Amino acid sequence: MHLFTSKFVERPRQVEELPGSVSTPSGFKAAGVAAGIKASGNRDVGLLVSEQPCSSAAVFTTNAAAAAPIIISREAAASGELRAVVVNSGNANACTREQGLTDARVMAAAASEAIGIEADRIAVASTGIIGEPLPMEKVTAGINTAAAELSRHGGGDLAEAIRTTDRLDKAGAVEVKLPEGKVRIGACAKGAGMIAPEMATMLAFITTDAAVSPGALGGMLKTASAASFNTVSVDGDMSTNDCLLLLANGSSGISIESGSVEMELFGEALAAVCKGLALKMVADGEGATRTVEFKVSGAADAGEALRVARANATSTLVRTAFYGRDANWGRIMAATGAALAGAGALAADIHYESICLARDGAACPEAAADGQRLQAVMEQQEISVSVDLKRGEASHTMYFSDLTHDYVTLNAEYTT
């Protein structure tokens, strides 16, 4: 379980990686069990619980068709005092009307009774197929089983229980060295398809044994998600269900005050953990073989930089070219020009890693001499591309996966 596997994420100097997951910080327990929701028989119900009260922060999907668990969890998260999460996979409980809301509340109530924590301190999360009612008898039985199996070593089982089409493990833990002592951060996530920027893009649960106020926690989480989960795309499709939850129980005895050195160092660590998880999602994009870092600079303003980055990250033509190891910079120029339609002639520079492919909107004369080196770049699993618009000082970076035959096959057959 490693968080810093991508060349695009750097481990901060004050951070040491540990084996583990969300139950690695002190005072947290987790469990994941097979309740029979998934036809595969794999784990599909999980619990994450703090042994003491928490501060919390959350970010939820902005999808107008937000699922029942999102609606219920938004209400609970408003207090800033979430203490537990109950989750199922295999069924999204989305587009299920009043029955879905009732079922989400029943999940919270069942978890409350099983673990002895108020229902309004429990977040509910679901992921899977949209439009089908939850098999509540199986869900509630699974919740009771998970409650009986809660342990300090259950983080890995919870991480498995939230997976759907994921191929790769997305979990880990770190220890953060602060002037006042050490604290831990644990995390797990799922996400491989229906991934798009503008939170949320997945399920992700993060825990820490540091003591942090809800306000400070929310500020750090917003900053961290803006530079991680909101910069990734697998297919440009925003989910109905996805959320990012952060629980801080203070059991380490180390307090993090707003504006302190501890807050700065902790915030850096949190941002690195979030970016590590986000890049694992891109690498695990359904059928993906490549991760592309797409850096836009020289934009007239932040909105322009964002439009260009997203236009390329979601372009079918751009993404299929990377799958085919084809350095077709013309597709990037076209997608960029479309994003800037009406803004005047485009005279951008395009580099793949350090190789210039386009200068001032036309082919670089020296590009032909770099053919062998360029082919080696295209064989890499992680490729950095930069586009300089030469229109101003704004910039934006996104990360996306290539588009493969396997993506089409998997999603064409998802419910069949």
C-alpha positions as CSV (number, residue, x, y, z in Angstrom):
1,M,0.0,0.0,0.0
2,H,1.9,3.0,-1.3
3,L,0.7,6.5,-2.0
4,F,3.7,8.0,-3.7
5,T,4.1,5.7,-6.7
6,S,3.7,8.4,-9.4
7,K,6.5,10.6,-10.6
8,F,4.0,13.5,-10.5
9,V,3.5,13.4,-6.7
10,E,6.4,14.2,-4.3
11,R,6.6,13.0,-0.7
12,P,7.0,16.0,1.6
13,R,10.2,16.0,3.7
14,Q,8.3,15.7,7.0
15,V,6.3,12.7,5.8
16,E,7.2,9.0,6.3
17,E,5.1,6.4,4.6
18,L,3.7,3.6,6.8
19,P,2.0,0.3,6.0
20,G,-1.8,0.5,6.5
21,S,-4.9,2.5,5.7
22,V,-7.7,4.4,7.4
23,S,-7.4,2.5,10.6
24,T,-3.6,3.2,11.0
25,P,-4.1,6.5,12.9
26,S,-4.8,5.8,16.6
27,G,-8.4,5.6,17.7
28,F,-9.8,4.4,14.4
29,K,-11.3,0.9,13.6
30,A,-12.6,-0.4,10.3
31,A,-14.1,-3.5,8.7
32,G,-15.2,-4.7,5.3
33,V,-17.4,-7.8,4.7
34,A,-19.2,-9.7,1.9
35,A,-23.0,-9.2,2.3
36,G,-24.1,-10.6,-1.0
37,I,-24.8,-7.3,-2.8
38,K,-22.1,-8.1,-5.5
39,A,-22.7,-11.2,-7.6
40,S,-19.0,-11.9,-7.3
41,G,-19.3,-12.5,-3.6
42,N,-16.5,-10.0,-2.9
43,R,-16.6,-7.6,0.1
44,D,-19.3,-5.0,-0.4
45,V,-20.2,-3.5,3.0
46,G,-17.9,-1.5,5.2
47,L,-17.6,0.6,8.4
48,L,-15.1,3.2,9.5
49,V,-15.4,4.3,13.2
50,S,-13.6,6.6,15.5
51,E,-13.4,5.5,19.2
52,Q,-13.9,9.1,20.2
53,P,-15.6,12.3,18.9
54,C,-14.2,13.9,15.8
55,S,-13.9,17.0,13.8
56,S,-14.8,16.4,10.2
57,A,-14.8,18.0,6.8
58,A,-16.4,16.8,3.5
59,V,-16.7,17.5,-0.2
60,F,-19.5,16.1,-2.2
61,T,-20.4,15.7,-5.9
62,T,-22.1,18.7,-7.5
63,N,-24.1,16.4,-9.8
64,A,-27.8,17.5,-9.9
65,A,-28.8,13.8,-9.8
66,A,-26.9,13.3,-6.5
67,A,-27.7,10.0,-5.0
68,A,-29.6,9.4,-1.7
69,P,-26.5,8.8,0.4
70,I,-25.1,12.1,-0.7
71,I,-28.2,14.0,0.3
72,I,-28.2,12.3,3.7
73,S,-24.5,12.7,4.3
74,R,-24.6,16.4,3.4
75,E,-27.0,16.9,6.2
76,A,-24.9,15.0,8.7
77,A,-21.6,16.6,7.6
78,A,-23.0,20.1,8.2
79,S,-22.2,19.7,11.9
80,G,-18.5,19.2,11.3
81,E,-18.7,16.3,13.8
82,L,-18.9,13.1,11.8
83,R,-17.5,10.2,13.6
84,A,-18.2,7.2,11.4
85,V,-18.9,6.1,7.8
86,V,-21.1,3.2,6.6
87,V,-20.7,2.3,3.0
88,N,-21.8,-0.3,0.4
89,S,-20.6,-1.1,-3.1
90,G,-22.3,-2.8,-6.0
91,N,-25.4,-0.6,-5.8
92,A,-25.3,3.2,-5.9
93,N,-28.7,3.9,-4.4
94,A,-29.0,6.7,-7.0
95,C,-32.1,7.8,-8.8
96,T,-34.2,5.8,-6.4
97,R,-36.5,8.6,-5.1
98,E,-38.0,8.5,-1.6
99,Q,-37.2,4.8,-1.2
100,G,-33.6,5.6,-1.7
101,L,-33.6,8.3,1.0
102,T,-35.4,5.9,3.4
103,D,-32.8,3.2,2.7
104,A,-29.9,5.6,3.3
105,R,-31.4,6.6,6.6
106,V,-31.9,3.0,7.5
107,M,-28.2,2.3,6.8
108,A,-27.3,5.1,9.2
109,A,-29.7,3.9,11.8
110,A,-28.5,0.3,11.5
111,A,-24.9,1.4,11.9
112,S,-25.9,3.6,14.8
113,E,-27.4,0.7,16.7
114,A,-24.6,-1.6,15.9
115,I,-21.7,0.7,16.9
116,G,-23.4,2.9,19.5
117,I,-22.9,6.3,17.8
118,E,-25.7,8.8,17.0
119,A,-27.0,8.4,13.5
120,D,-26.5,12.1,12.7
121,R,-22.7,11.6,13.3
122,I,-22.6,8.9,10.6
123,A,-22.0,9.5,6.9
124,V,-23.5,7.1,4.4
125,A,-21.8,6.3,1.1
126,S,-22.8,4.0,-1.8
127,T,-21.3,3.1,-5.2
128,G,-22.2,0.8,-8.0
129,I,-25.1,0.6,-10.5
130,I,-27.5,3.5,-10.7
131,G,-31.3,3.1,-10.6
132,E,-31.8,-0.1,-8.6
133,P,-33.1,-0.3,-5.0
134,L,-30.8,-1.5,-2.4
135,P,-31.3,-5.1,-1.1
136,M,-31.7,-3.8,2.4
137,E,-31.9,-7.2,4.2
138,K,-28.5,-8.0,2.9
139,V,-27.2,-4.5,3.6
140,T,-28.3,-4.4,7.2
141,A,-27.0,-7.9,7.9
142,G,-23.7,-6.8,6.4
143,I,-23.6,-3.7,8.7
144,N,-24.1,-5.9,11.8
145,T,-21.4,-8.3,10.6
146,A,-19.0,-5.5,9.9
147,A,-19.7,-3.9,13.3
148,A,-18.7,-7.2,15.0
149,E,-15.5,-7.4,13.0
150,L,-14.3,-3.8,13.6
151,S,-10.5,-3.7,14.3
152,R,-7.4,-1.6,14.1
153,H,-6.3,-3.9,11.2
154,G,-9.6,-3.6,9.2
155,G,-8.6,-0.7,6.9
156,G,-7.5,-3.1,4.1
157,D,-10.9,-4.9,4.2
158,L,-12.7,-1.6,4.1
159,A,-10.7,-0.5,1.1
160,E,-11.6,-3.7,-0.6
161,A,-15.3,-3.4,0.2
162,I,-15.6,-0.1,-1.6
163,R,-14.1,-1.2,-4.9
164,T,-16.1,-1.8,-8.0
165,T,-14.2,-1.9,-11.3
166,D,-11.0,-0.9,-9.6
167,R,-7.9,-3.0,-10.5
168,L,-5.4,-1.3,-8.2
169,D,-5.4,-0.8,-4.4
170,K,-5.8,2.8,-3.4
171,A,-4.9,3.0,0.3
172,G,-2.1,4.0,2.5
173,A,-0.9,5.8,5.6
174,V,1.8,8.3,6.6
175,E,3.3,9.7,9.7
176,V,3.9,13.4,9.8
177,K,6.7,14.9,11.9
178,L,5.6,18.2,13.4
179,P,7.4,20.5,15.9
180,E,5.1,19.3,18.7
181,G,5.3,15.6,17.8
182,K,4.1,13.1,15.3
183,V,0.6,12.5,13.9
184,R,-0.7,10.0,11.4
185,I,-2.9,10.2,8.3
186,G,-4.6,7.2,6.8
187,A,-6.6,7.0,3.6
188,C,-8.5,4.7,1.2
189,A,-10.4,5.4,-2.0
190,K,-12.1,3.9,-5.0
191,G,-12.4,5.2,-8.5
192,A,-11.6,4.0,-12.0
193,G,-14.5,5.1,-14.1
194,M,-17.1,8.0,-14.1
195,I,-14.2,10.2,-13.1
196,A,-14.3,14.0,-13.9
197,P,-13.2,17.2,-12.2
198,E,-15.4,19.3,-10.0
199,M,-15.9,17.3,-6.8
200,A,-16.4,14.7,-6.3
201,T,-14.8,12.1,-8.5
202,M,-14.8,9.0,-6.3
203,L,-15.2,7.7,-2.8
204,A,-12.3,8.7,-0.5
205,F,-12.1,8.4,3.3
206,I,-9.2,10.0,5.2
207,T,-8.5,9.8,8.9
208,T,-6.0,11.5,11.2
209,D,-5.3,11.3,14.9
210,A,-4.4,15.0,15.0
211,A,-6.8,17.5,16.7
212,V,-8.0,20.0,14.2
213,S,-11.1,22.3,14.3
214,P,-13.8,21.7,11.6
215,G,-13.1,25.1,10.1
216,A,-9.4,24.5,9.7
217,L,-10.0,21.0,8.5
218,G,-12.4,22.1,5.9
219,G,-10.0,24.8,4.6
220,M,-7.2,22.3,4.2
221,L,-9.4,19.7,2.6
222,K,-10.7,22.2,0.1
223,T,-7.1,23.3,-0.8
224,A,-6.0,19.7,-1.1
225,S,-8.9,18.5,-3.2
226,A,-8.5,21.5,-5.6
227,A,-5.0,20.4,-6.4
228,S,-5.8,16.6,-6.6
229,F,-9.2,15.2,-7.1
230,N,-10.4,18.2,-9.0
231,T,-7.6,18.0,-11.5
232,V,-8.1,14.4,-12.7
233,S,-10.2,12.9,-15.4
234,V,-10.7,9.3,-16.7
235,D,-13.7,9.8,-18.9
236,G,-15.1,13.3,-18.2
237,D,-18.3,11.8,-16.6
238,M,-19.1,13.1,-13.1
239,S,-20.6,10.6,-10.7
240,T,-23.9,10.9,-8.8
241,N,-22.4,9.4,-5.6
242,D,-19.0,10.4,-4.9
243,C,-17.6,12.1,-1.8
244,L,-14.4,12.9,0.1
245,L,-14.6,12.6,3.9
246,L,-11.9,13.6,6.5
247,L,-12.2,12.7,10.1
248,A,-9.8,14.0,12.9
249,N,-10.2,12.5,16.4
250,G,-7.2,14.1,18.2
251,S,-6.1,10.9,19.9
252,S,-2.5,11.7,19.2
253,G,-2.7,14.6,21.7
254,I,-1.2,16.9,19.0
255,S,-3.3,20.0,18.2
256,I,-3.1,21.9,14.9
257,E,-4.0,25.5,15.2
258,S,-5.0,27.8,12.3
259,G,-2.0,29.8,11.0
260,S,0.6,27.6,12.8
261,V,3.7,25.9,11.4
262,E,1.9,22.6,12.3
263,M,-1.0,23.6,10.1
264,E,1.3,24.3,7.2
265,L,3.2,21.1,7.5
266,F,0.0,19.0,8.0
267,G,-1.6,20.7,5.1
268,E,1.3,19.8,2.8
269,A,1.0,16.2,4.0
270,L,-2.7,16.0,3.4
271,A,-2.3,17.5,0.0
272,A,0.3,14.9,-0.9
273,V,-1.9,12.1,0.3
274,C,-4.9,13.4,-1.7
275,K,-2.7,13.8,-4.9
276,G,-1.3,10.3,-4.4
277,L,-4.8,8.8,-4.3
278,A,-6.0,10.9,-7.2
279,L,-3.2,9.8,-9.4
280,K,-3.8,6.2,-8.5
281,M,-7.3,6.7,-9.9
282,V,-6.0,8.0,-13.1
283,A,-3.5,5.1,-13.4
284,D,-6.4,2.7,-12.7
285,G,-8.7,4.3,-15.2
286,E,-10.9,1.6,-16.7
287,G,-8.6,0.0,-19.3
288,A,-6.0,2.7,-19.0
289,T,-2.3,2.1,-19.9
290,R,-1.0,5.7,-19.7
291,T,-1.2,8.7,-17.3
292,V,-0.8,12.1,-18.8
293,E,0.2,15.2,-16.9
294,F,-1.2,18.2,-19.0
295,K,0.3,21.6,-18.0
296,V,-1.2,24.7,-19.5
297,S,0.7,28.0,-19.1
298,G,0.6,31.4,-20.6
299,A,-3.2,31.7,-20.4
300,A,-5.0,35.0,-20.3
301,D,-6.7,34.1,-17.0
302,A,-7.4,31.1,-14.8
303,G,-10.7,30.3,-16.5
304,E,-9.0,30.1,-19.9
305,A,-6.3,27.8,-18.5
306,L,-8.9,25.6,-17.0
307,R,-10.9,25.4,-20.3
308,V,-7.9,24.4,-22.3
309,A,-6.8,21.7,-19.8
310,R,-10.2,20.2,-19.6
311,A,-10.8,20.3,-23.3
312,N,-7.7,18.1,-23.8
313,A,-8.2,15.9,-20.8
314,T,-11.7,14.9,-22.1
315,S,-10.9,14.8,-25.8
316,T,-11.5,11.4,-27.4
317,L,-9.0,12.1,-30.1
318,V,-6.2,13.2,-27.7
319,R,-6.7,10.3,-25.4
320,T,-6.8,7.6,-28.1
321,A,-3.5,9.0,-29.6
322,F,-1.8,8.4,-26.2
323,Y,-3.1,4.9,-26.2
324,G,-1.7,4.3,-29.7
325,R,1.7,5.8,-28.6
326,D,1.1,8.4,-31.4
327,A,2.6,11.8,-30.6
328,N,-0.1,13.5,-32.6
329,W,0.3,17.1,-31.3
330,G,-2.1,18.3,-33.9
331,R,-5.0,16.9,-31.9
332,I,-3.8,18.9,-28.9
333,M,-3.6,22.1,-31.0
334,A,-7.1,21.5,-32.3
335,A,-8.6,20.8,-28.9
336,T,-6.9,23.8,-27.5
337,G,-8.0,26.0,-30.4
338,A,-11.6,24.8,-29.9
339,A,-11.5,25.8,-26.2
340,L,-10.3,29.3,-27.3
341,A,-12.8,29.7,-30.1
342,G,-13.2,33.4,-31.0
343,A,-10.1,34.4,-29.1
344,G,-7.9,35.1,-32.1
345,A,-5.1,33.2,-33.8
346,L,-3.5,30.5,-31.7
347,A,0.4,30.5,-31.6
348,A,1.0,27.9,-28.9
349,D,4.1,25.9,-28.1
350,I,3.7,22.2,-27.3
351,H,6.3,20.0,-25.6
352,Y,6.1,16.2,-24.8
353,E,8.5,16.0,-21.8
354,S,11.4,18.2,-23.0
355,I,10.8,17.6,-26.7
356,C,9.4,20.5,-28.7
357,L,6.8,19.4,-31.2
358,A,5.1,22.7,-32.0
359,R,6.3,26.3,-31.8
360,D,4.2,29.4,-32.5
361,G,1.3,27.1,-33.6
362,A,3.3,25.1,-36.2
363,A,5.7,22.1,-36.2
364,C,9.1,22.6,-34.6
365,P,11.8,22.3,-37.3
366,E,14.0,20.2,-35.0
367,A,11.2,17.7,-34.0
368,A,12.2,15.2,-36.8
369,A,15.6,14.8,-35.2
370,D,14.0,13.8,-31.9
371,G,12.0,10.9,-33.4
372,Q,13.7,8.1,-31.5
373,R,13.7,9.9,-28.2
374,L,10.1,10.9,-28.7
375,Q,9.1,7.2,-29.3
376,A,10.8,6.3,-26.0
377,V,8.7,9.0,-24.3
378,M,5.5,7.7,-25.8
379,E,6.2,4.2,-24.4
380,Q,6.4,5.6,-20.8
381,Q,3.5,4.9,-18.5
382,E,3.5,8.5,-17.3
383,I,4.0,11.3,-19.8
384,S,4.2,15.1,-19.1
385,V,2.8,17.4,-21.8
386,S,3.0,21.2,-21.7
387,V,1.2,23.8,-23.7
388,D,2.3,27.5,-23.6
389,L,-0.5,29.7,-24.9
390,K,1.6,32.9,-24.8
391,R,-1.5,34.9,-23.9
392,G,-0.8,35.8,-20.2
393,E,0.4,34.5,-16.9
394,A,-2.3,32.0,-15.8
395,S,-1.8,28.3,-15.6
396,H,-3.6,25.0,-14.8
397,T,-2.5,21.3,-14.6
398,M,-4.7,18.3,-15.1
399,Y,-4.1,14.5,-15.2
400,F,-5.9,12.1,-17.4
401,S,-5.7,8.6,-18.7
402,D,-5.6,7.3,-22.2
403,L,-8.7,5.8,-23.9
404,T,-8.5,2.1,-24.8
405,H,-10.5,-0.8,-26.3
406,D,-10.9,-2.2,-22.8
407,Y,-12.6,1.0,-21.6
408,V,-15.3,0.7,-24.3
409,T,-15.7,-3.1,-23.6
410,L,-16.0,-2.7,-19.9
411,N,-18.6,0.1,-20.0
412,A,-20.6,-1.4,-22.8
413,E,-21.1,-4.4,-20.7
414,Y,-21.3,-2.9,-17.2
415,T,-24.9,-3.9,-16.4
416,T,-25.1,-6.9,-18.6
